[in-house]
């Protein structure tokens, strides 16, 4: 699925400033999602929230350049790099990896701003310092964990709260393990009590 969610560097800076302002107000309880993203990035998040079939698209994550964001078009990536000093991008092997890398970058920018107060919250300087702190391509998998969109459907359905899995070494129970419903187990206990009486 084609993805082209990029914005100019100048348009990105107000969003970065909003993230810093929110981090300042909330202190340690910072959450990227507390700040509405620009429409371009909101569209990208909507794509990531779709079911897993779209996760296999390889994407380019543009951290620094004439434009920044995520795209599946190499020509867009090349245009973002052209005549842009300190430009930097990485190719993610899937849409989900690209999403995780982009969110990691946003958090890194905010963390850099508050850990390096000598930068005086100068957005351009923050980007330059954070860019150096990005892991190398060979270290991405180890440094950046996969992150799923909050609204994404779970890949694995969680266990129901009323289901209990019992495991026992007793010869009187099944050796291959069985799944019991709590209500059924309670009924069995009641029936046993009735028989004893």
N, C-alpha and C positions, 0 to 999 in steps of 0.2 A: 504494500500500500504506500503510495507516494506521500511523503511528508515534507513540508517546506515551511517550517515555523521559525522564521528568523526576523530580526528587527535591527534597525541601524544602531550603532553604538550610542549615538546621541539619544535615541529613544529609550535605550536600556538604562541609562544613568538615573533617570527619575525613579524607575522601579527599584534600583539598587538603593537609592536614598530612602525610599519608603521602607525597605527591609531594615535598614539601619535605624530608622526612627522607631519602628516597631520593636526592634531588639532593645533599644534604649528605654522604651516605656515599660516593657514587660520584664526587663532584667534577664534572669536566667531562663524564664519560661518562653523562649523564642520558638515560634512555629512558622515556617515558611507560608503555610496556608492561611495564616492570619492576615496576610496582605494579598489582596486580589491581584493576580498576574495580569500583564497586558494581554489584550485579545489574542495576539499571536501565540503566546505561551499557553493561554487557556485552551486554545484549539489543540495544541499538542497534548496537553493533559487529558483532554476528552478522548483523543485517539488511544492513549495508553490505557484509559479506563475500559476500553472495549475488551471482549474476550481474547484469549491467548493467540488465535491465529495470526493477529497482526504483530506479534512479538518477534517474528523472525526477520523482519526487515532490517538490513544494515543501514546505519545512519551515521552522519557526520555531526559531531558535537563541536560547535565553534565557540570557543571560550573568549578569544580575543581576535579582533579584526575590524574591518569596516562595518561588518554586521555580526551579530551573535545569535546563537540559537541552535536549532536542530534541523537538519535537512537530509533527505535521501539523494539529493542531486549534487553530484561532484562539481558541476559547473558553478553552482551557488557557493559552494565551499571555496572554490578557487577564486571567485570574485571577492569573497570576504577577505581572502589573504592578500590580494593584490595591493601592492604599495602601502601595506599596513605594517608599521614597525611593531615588533614584539607580538605578532599574530601567532595564534596557536589553536590547533584543532586536533581531535582524535577521532578515529573511526570506531564506532561501537559495533559489535557483532550482532546486536539485536536492538529492537526498539526499546525493550525493557532496560537493557544496559545503558542505552543512550539517555533514557529518563533518569536512571540512577546517577549517571555521571553529571547530568545537568543539575540535579538537585544537590549533589555533593558540592558542585562549584558554587552554587548560591550560598550554601552554608559556610563554605570556606571563605568567601568574600566577607561575610558578616563576622565570622570568627577573627579573621585577620584585622578587621577594622577595630575591634575591641581589645585585641591582644597587642596590637601595635599602635598605641596612642600617639607615638611620635609621627605617625602619618597624618595626624590632625584631621582625620575623616575626609581626606582628599580622595575623591572617588577614583581618579586616574591612578594615583599612587597605590591605592588599595588593590586595584586590578593588577598592576605590575608586580607587586609583592606576592599576591595570591597565585598569580600565574606561575611563578617560580616554584611555589610549594605544591603544585599539582604533581601527582605521581606519574612516573613514566608509563608508557604504554604497556610494558612488560609487567608492571606492578599493579595494574588496574584491578584485576580480579581479587587480589589480596587486600587492596586498600579501600576499594569501594564496594560495599555489599549491595546486593540487589534490593531495590526498593519498589514496592508495589503501590499503585495509586490507591488512595483511601476508598474510592468508590469501585475499585475493580472487583470483579467476581472472584472469590477464592478458587484456587486451583484444586484444593482438596477440601471437601466438606467437613466441617468440624463434627465431633461426636455429639450426639444428642445428650442433653443433661440427664435424661431418665434412663439411659442405657448404661449398664455396668458390665464390665468384662471380668469374670472371675477365673483365676488360675489356681489349680490345686494339684498336688502330687498324690492325692488320695486315689487308691485303686478303685474306689466306689464311684469316682466321677470320670467323665470322659477325658481321655488323654489329649484330644485334639483341641480342647478349649471350646467353650460355648459362650454365647452372649445372652444375658438374662435381662429381662425388664424388671425394674424394682417392684412394680405392682404385682407381677406374676410371682416373684419371690415371696412377697408378703402374703399372698394368697396361699402359697404352699406351706408357710409357717403356720397360718391359721388352721389349715386342714390337719396338719400334724397335731396341733394342740387339741383339736376336737377329737381325733382318734384316741389320744392319750386319756382324755376325760372319759 
